Structure formats: structure tokens, C-alpha cells
Amino acid sequence: MTQSLATTCCIAGGGPAGMMLGLLLARAGIDVIVLEKHADFLRDFRGDTIHPSTLELMHELGLLDEFLKRPHQEVREIAAHVGDWQFKVADFSHLPTRCKFVAFMPQWEFLDFLATHAKRRSTFRLMMECEAIDLIEHKGEITGLRARTPNGDIDIAAKLVVGADGRHSRIRTAAKLEVIDLAVPMDVLWLRLSKKPGDPPLSVGRFDAGRLLVQIDRGDYWQCAFVITKGSFDAVRERGLEALRAEIARLAPHLADRVGELTTWDDVKLLTVAVDRLKRWSKPGVLCIGDAAHAMSPIGGVGINLAIQDAVAAANLLYRPLKRGRVSTDDLDRVQRRRERPTVWTQFIQVTAQNRVIAPLLAATGTVSAPLPLRLLQWFPYLRRIPARVIGLGFRPEHVRTPDDEGTLKSLG
């Protein structure tokens, strides 16, 4: 027999967007359930960037000092190597924020931190191993969702269902929301290699003819993204793991003594890159945010930032209607109107970079020269503030406008 629950807002997806929205709504006294399909947050090769705008939100919530006690690395500059030349691309030191750096923190630490504080609210409930599989509709309006658990299916009635379940969102599929697909020329292979004393100190992108490697400093190891032409992973596998190791060593010679750490293809994870967005983010009773509303390219690592900004905007705009117990289509449309333009602008920059910089480099066979934008950043250091602002803050950074209803705190006695 299918079990039944009821709540004011049911959020599908316990990623950054879902957990942030759940925390903010519970903090405002809204009854909220967050569903996470996995048993824990301990998963590898997920986006781990915490941007200055998100750190500013932590400050606004009064949680920044506690948050920064979690394990993390702080990146204050981003550099790029093109052939034999190195260029500084972004300098975060001039951002108008308290934290003038990007923090690289394991995503499970970030999610655990949000969950820990959300669970202190009596109106918050996190259900692990609980995956949204379908929507419940009545007279043309979404009135809840059906979720699958190890103990059977659950029907959850809700005034609002939020799809924050990523680029393969069950919610947006079930809601039959139209997707606008923006073609991309690349996929990414994620892998990790140990870090040693004497390694270059910066997180960098390394470009050469037909090859691109991004190194992210994770303290005791490098998280690396090896960029390949779209749909070419089978061809890469056919050439063999030794060929991949040699490509990495040629592009980043300081890693040549440790590419042998890639012992099997299980050490290499394929990220199929997609850039898309919904034409409409909602229909009566349901709203999509984050990657469920707009899948982003890994360029700049800004997908998490946009997802969290969506969550803050949604909380700011919807907590009053949710308190009244009725969320109108206009209320939901306001969220899209608030967040759609920053999404479109960011995707335009990503697609332009993919088509005009990355695709030509992947197709190149001879000596490559630095694109003009990189040379301008070298000639005029002031310009490095522009990519720093786009990456660090994004377009239209949000601020916490939801109240803190202290009556929702659970008793610790």
C-alpha cells in the first residue's frame, strides 16, 4: 500500500539548490520536505566550487565563520596556460564581498552543513533514499508527487513541488516542460592525480593544439578535467589508457610522474556536457530551479552558483504565498522573470567561449597562439576584474530576504 504524507513545499533533489531552498523556507517557518535519492551525500566528482556570492549568503545567514571551519581550499586567482605562455585570467581580490576567493569544498561537506542547520528547524524534514518519480495532478494542477523508497512508494501532497533534481530531472520530464537545447562541442573526463610539493600553486587551465586540461587544487590532490570533442569518448577508449596518460603528461609535464595513478578506466569519469534551459520553468503547482531549469557548461564552474541564486530568489518570492497556503502561477512566473536573464547571459558567455575558444583549440593540429581576450587580460590587468566578477558573483547576485522565524527551532533540551 502506498503511504501518504502532506507538506507545504516538497523539494525533489538534495543538491545545492534544493538544500538551500529547504533551509531558507524552513527558517521562515514554512513546512518543507526535501527528497534525496541517495543514502548520503558522499559522492565524488561533483561540482565543489563555493563562490564569493554564496559565501556572502553564508554571512547574511550568520553562518560564515562556522562554514569556513569545514575543509576547503581558497583560490584567489585563476590562470591559463596556452602553449608555453601563462596568463592570469581572473583576480578575485577586488570583489565587493567579505570573501575575495572561490572556496573549493567537497560538495558533501557543503550539503551536510546546510542539512545540519536546516534540521534544527521543526518545519524541515530531509528524506534520504527517497527519489521523486512522478507528479500528482488534479484538475490541471500539480498537487504533489510520488516518490520511491526502499520501503515502497510514498505520495506526498504539497502546495508546491520544486524540481531541484538536476539536469536529468524527473520533475521537469513529468511536468512536460519544453527544453531549449543549446549545442555544445565538448565533453569532459574527470580524474584525480596526487599533488606534490613544488607543483604550480594555481588552479589553471592548460591549452594546446587538440588538448585542454583544467587542474583544480583540492589540497592533497588535483581534480582534473580533460576536455574532449563531443561524443568522442569511445574513440578515446579505443586509443587506450596509455594514450590518455601520454596526452596529460604532454600537456602538464609536472604530472608526468603520476599519470600512472590512472590504472583502469574506472579512474576516469565521463561528464556528458549539456547546455539547455526550459522555455517555462513552471506550471500550476510545480517549479524547476537550478540544473533542472537550466543545465550549464562546466566553464567557470558557475552552475552551482546559479542554482543557489535561484534557490534564494525562489525563497524570497514564494515564502509569503506559501505561508498563505496558495501559490499562483504569477508567483511562480516571478521567479523565472527574476532569474531567467542572468541564466541567458551566463549561457551566452559559456557558449561563446565553447564555440570561439575551446572548439577551435580542440580542432587545432599545429602551434596555437593565445586568443586575443587572454592577451588583453595580460596587457591590461584591470580587465581581470571582469571574469572575476562574472565567475565570483554572476549576474544579479541574490540576497537573503526571508525572515528568521525563531519559533521553528527545535528544542535542544
N, C-alpha and C positions, 0 to 999 in steps of 0.2 A: 504494500500500500504506500502511495506517495505521501510523504509528510508535508505539512504546511506551516509556513511562517509568515509574519507580516512585519513590515517596517515602513518608514517614511521614504528612505532612499536606499536602493540596493545598487552597489557598485560592483561590476564584474571586472576583476583584474586587480591584483595586489601589487602592481608595479608602482613607479614613482607618482604617476598621475592619480591612480586610484587611492594610494595610501595618503597622499597629501590632501586630496579632496575629503577622504574619510575623516582625517584628523580635524580639518577646518570645520566641517559640518558638525561633528560631534562636539567640538569645542564651543560651537554656537548653540548647542542644546538640541540638535536635530538627531532623531533616531536613525542610525545608519548601519548597514551591514556591508562589509567588504568580502568578496569571494576571491580566494586564491587557489588555483587548481593544483599547485604543488604542495608537498608536505612541509616545505621550509623554503627559505629564501636563498639557500646555499647553492647557487648556480654560477658557473664560470662563463667568461667571455660575454658578459653583458656590458652595456654602457656604464661606465663608472665615473663620468665627469660630473662634478658638482660645481656649477658656475657661480660667479660672483653674485648674480641676481638671486640665485637660490640661497646662497649664504646670507644675503641681505634679508630674505624672508625668515631665515632661522633667527636672525637678530630681532626682527619685528615680533616674532613669537616668544622672545626671551630665552631662546634655546641655543644660541650660537656658541657660547663658551663650552657648554656641555657637549655639543655636537662635535666641536673640534678636538675633543679628547679621544674621539674614535680614530682608529688607524687611517692615516691618509698621507698623501704627498702633495706639496704645493708647487704649482707651476706658474711662474710669473712672466715667462716669455715663451714664445713658440718660434722655432727656427725651421728652415727648409734647406736641404742640400740639393742643388741641381748640378749634375756632373761633379766637377771639382770645386764648385763655388758654394759657400754657405751664406744664407740670408736670414736675418731676423724678420719675422712676419708680423708678430703681434706682441705688444708690450702692455701688460695689464696694470702697470704701476700708476697710471693716470686716471683710472676709472673712479667715478664719484661714489664709491662704495667702501664699506669698512674693510672688506677683504679684497685685496687687489691681486687676486690669484685665482686660478682654477684648482680646485681640490680633486685629486684622484683618490676616490674612496671605493672599496669593494661595494657593489650595489647592495649586497645583503646587509652590510653594516648600515647603510642609509635607510633601507626599508625596515630593518629591525629597530632603528632609532625612532622612526615615525610610528611604528606599531606600538612600541613601548609607551610612548606618550599618549597615543590615541586610546589604548586600553585602560588608561586611568580615568576615562570618561564613561559614565554609566550608560550613555546612549550609543556607545560604539561596540560593535561585535565583528571580529575577524574570524572567518570560517575557512580553515585550510583544507586542502584536498577536496575542494568544492568548486566545480567548473560549470559556468553558465553554458547551457547547451541550446536553449531556445527561449523565445519570448512568449508571454501570455497576453493575448489580445482579447478585448471585449468591446464590441460596437465601434471598431475602428481606432481604439485607443489602447496603448500598451499599459497593462495593469500589473505587470510583474514579470518574473522569469522562472524558468525551470533549470535546476542545477543538478549535477550528478556528483554523488559522493560514494565512498567505498561501501556505505551502508544503504545505498539506494537513492532514488531521486527525491528532490525537495522542490516544492512550489513555493516561491516567495512573492507575496503580494507587496506592491510598493507604489507610492505616489509617483516616484520617478525611478527609472532604471538608467544607469550610466554605464556605457560601454567604455572601459579603460583597459581593454584586454588585447591591446597590441595590434600590429599590422595584419595579423591573421584573425581579426576579431570575429567571434561568433555572433556578437550582438549586431554589428553593422550588417553582417550577412543575413541574419534573421529579420532585421528591420527593412531589408531590401533597399538600402540607401545606395544611390548611384555613385560610383567611383570614377574620378578623373585620373587616368594613369599618365604619368609623365615618364617617357622612356629614359633609361639610364644606360651608359656604355660599359658598366663595370660591375664586378662582384668583388668580394673581399675574403681572403683566407686569414682567419685569426689563429695565432700561435703564440707561444711564450718561450723566451730564451733567458737564461740566467744573466744576472747583472754582475759585473766585476769591477773592482777598483780600477780607476783610470778610464772607464768608459766615458764618452761625452756626457756632459751634465744635463743637457737639454732634451726635452721631448721634441722629436724632429720628424719631418717628412723627408725622405730621400728619393729623389727623382733621377732617372736616367732613361736612355732610349729603351722603350718597351718594358720598363720596370718601375715600380713605385712601392716603397716600404715606409710605413709610419711606425715609429717607436714611441711607446708611452711608458714613462718611468713609473714602475709600481713598487719602488723601494728595493726589494731584493731580486727583482726580475724585470725584464722588458716584456710588456704586452705589445705584440707586433701585428700590424695589419698589412698583408701583402696583397696589393691590388692586381686583379687580373681582368682581362677583357670579358665582357658579359657572356655568360654561357660557356666559358672555356675550361671549366674545372675538370671535365672528363679528359680533355687533351692534356692538361697539366698532370693528371694522374698517370696517363699513358706514358709520359716522358719519364716518370719515376720520381721517387722522393729524393734521390741523389741529385737530380737536375734542379729540383726546387732548392735544396740546400746550397748548391753552387750559385744559383741566382741571388739568394740572400747574401751570401758571402761576397759576391762581386759588388753588390750594391752597398753593403755595410761591412767593409773589411774587418772592423773591430769585432764583428760577430762570427768571423770565420772559424775561430777555435771552439765554438759551441753549437754550431748548426747540427752537429751530431746528436744533440739532445732530442731532435725530431727523429724518433726511432720508427714510428709507424704513422700511417695516415690518420690514426685516431688522435694524434697530436695536432692535427690541422682541422679547424672547424670552418665550414663554408658559411658565409653570410651572403645570402642572395639579396642584393641591394634593390630596393624599390623606392620610388618617389611617387606618391599619389596623394589625393585628398578627396574628401566627399563633396559632392555638389551641395547637398544639405546635410548638416550634422545631426539633425533631429527629425522626429515625427512625434505626434502626441504621445507623451508618456516616456519617451526614450531620448537620450542624448549621447553622442560619442565625443570623446576628447582624446588628446594625446595621439599616439600612433594609430589608434582606431579611427580617428578623424583625418589624420594626415601622416602617412609614413614618410620619414625623412631619410636623406642620404647620410652616411656616417661623416661626411665632410664637416669639419668643425666640431663634431660631437655635440651638436646643438639640439638633437631630438629630445633628450631628457629635459633640457631647459624649456623647450616649447611645451612639452607635456605638463610640466609643473606649473608653468604660467597659465595654461588652460585650466588647470585644477583650481588655482587661486581665483581666476576670473569667474569660473562657474560657481564657486562658493560665495564670492562677493555678490553675484547677481541673483542667486537662487535661494539663499538661506531664508529670506523673508517669505517668498512664496511657499517654500517647504514648511515653514512654521505655520502658515495659514492652512496648509494641507491641500493646496491646489496650485499646480504649476502649469501655466498656459503655454500655448505654442509660441506666443510672443516672448514670454520669459526665456524659452529655450533659444529662440532666434537671436535674442540679445547676446547670448554667449557667442554664437557664431559671428555676429557682427563685430563683437569686441576683438575676437581672436583670429578672424579669417585674414585680415590684411597682413598682420605680422607673419602668418604662415605663408601666404603667397609671396611676400617679399623675400623671405628666407629661402623658399624653394627656388625662386628665380635665381638667387645668388648661387645656390648649390648646382642647379642645372647648368648655369653659365660656366661655372668652374669645371664641371664634368666635361662639357662639350668643347670648351675652348682651351683647356689646360690639360686635363687628365687624358681624354681620348686621344689628342694628338701625340702626347708622350707615350702612351701605350702602343700607338701605331708606328712610332719612330724607329728607325733602324740605324741611323748614323749618330754623329755627335749632336747633342742637344744643347741649346742655349736657354738661359733663363727667360721666362716670359716677361714682357715689359712691366706688368704690375709688380713683380718681385724686384725688378731693378729699381723701380720708382721708390719702393719701400727702403731700399738700401741707400739711395741718393738723398731721400727726404725722410729722416727718421720720424718726424712728426706724424707722417701718414700711418705709422704702425698703430696709432691710436684707433684708426677706423676699424680694421679687422678685430682689434681687441674689444672694441665696443660691441660689434656685431656678434662675436663669439661669446663674450662675457656677459652682456646684458640682453642682447637681442633687440628686436623692435617692440616697443611698448611693454617694457617690464611692468609686472603687476605688483601690487602691494596688498597686504592683509587688511581687509575692511570688515571682516566678520568679527562679531563680539566674542568675548570670552565669558561664557555662562558658567561661573564657578559652581553653580548648583549641580552641574553634570559630573563633577568629580566624584569618583568612587571613594568611599571611606577606607582609610588605611588602617583603621583601628579594629 
